[in-house]
Amino acid sequence: MNRATAWAVSLTAGTAVAAGVYRFGAPELALAAAVAASYTAVVRLTLLHPDTAYESGGPVLTVGRWSGVATGLLVAVVLFGVGPTLPLENDLRLGLQVLVLGAGYAMWLFGVSYARAKAE
């Protein structure tokens, strides 16, 4: 996939998720923009490193296992940290949950990208 197509797919996915949060979650432009940025980064980095979620082999924990740990931690934070504990309206809570999940996974992918670039 060439760079223009990868960016087009990434921006489309980020915009779609942000539009869903704006429509079904909190209608806040700043929240929707943050969601769009985080999910655009997630899709773009996933297209750059498609083996991030699964990598076989290696004597120690592989990227796939760490990806599972990171995803489990993020889901726990979203469900138990942002979910019922914060005194927020349901639509704002949904928007924040989507934002935390996207931003957290984007940070995981940035870390993987950094480690791979540094190893080269």
C-alpha positions, 0 to 999 in steps of 0.5 A: 500500500502506498503512502497516499492510500495509507493516509487516506485510509487512516484519515477516513477511519479516524474521521468515522470514529470521531463522527460516531462519537460526535453523533452518539456520544458527546457532541463536543468538537474538541473531544471529536478532534482528539478521537480523530487524531488518536484513531488516525494514528492507530490505523496509520501505525497499524498499516506501518507495522501490521504484525504488531498484534501478532508476532511469533517466535522469540525467547522472551515475551513477544510483541503479540503477548505484550499487545494483549497485556496492553489491550487488557489493561486499556479495556480495564481502565476504560470499563472500570476507571472511566465507566461507572466511577466518574459522575458524568453523563452517559454520552460524555462517558462514552466519548471519554471511553472511546478516547482513552481506548484509542489514545492508549492503543496509539501510545502502545503503537508509538512505543513499538514503532520507536523500539523498532526504529531504534533497533535498526 
